[in-house]
Amino acid sequence: MVKQLQSDAVFDDPAPYSQGIIHGETIRLAGQVPDNSDGEIVGDDIETQTRQAVSNVEAVLNEAGSSLESVVSVTAYLTDMDDFEAFNRVYAELFPDPKPARTTVGVTGLAVDARLELQVTAVVE
């Protein structure tokens, strides 16, 4: 059985997708961008945007009764690879040890005007 996750703390995008899905013992989140609950991108710099995107990840995981400690994999999409070092500093601060497996991809753009998007897989706590 598949269970849909929806957090009021995260923008309720009218596009046809779920913020997250639980299937068995796995939680898969849609890509989380650094927007607030009104859909406005927060901050201009990678540090602020990383904090907001991780906050959105955490909010959707909380709907599943989970947390950042249960994240096993992250795919990070950065629109500017010059942000990589600053992104890593904030990421290292926010994600607990052991750090999740991660792939970081440089992209030419995202569906919204943001510097990053995070796609996360976690396990049910």
HELIX and SHEET records of a PDB file:
HELIX    1   1 ILE A   46  GLU A   63  1                                  18    
HELIX    2   2 LEU A   68  SER A   70  5                                   3    
HELIX    3   3 MET A   81  ASP A   83  5                                   3    
HELIX    4   4 PHE A   84  LEU A   94  1                                  11    
SHEET    1   A 6 VAL A   2  LEU A   5  0                                        
SHEET    2   A 6 GLY A  20  HIS A  23 -1                                        
SHEET    3   A 6 THR A  26  LEU A  29 -1                                        
SHEET    4   A 6 LEU A 116  VAL A 123 -1                                        
SHEET    5   A 6 VAL A  71  LEU A  78 -1                                        
SHEET    6   A 6 ALA A 101  GLY A 106  1                                        
END                                                                             
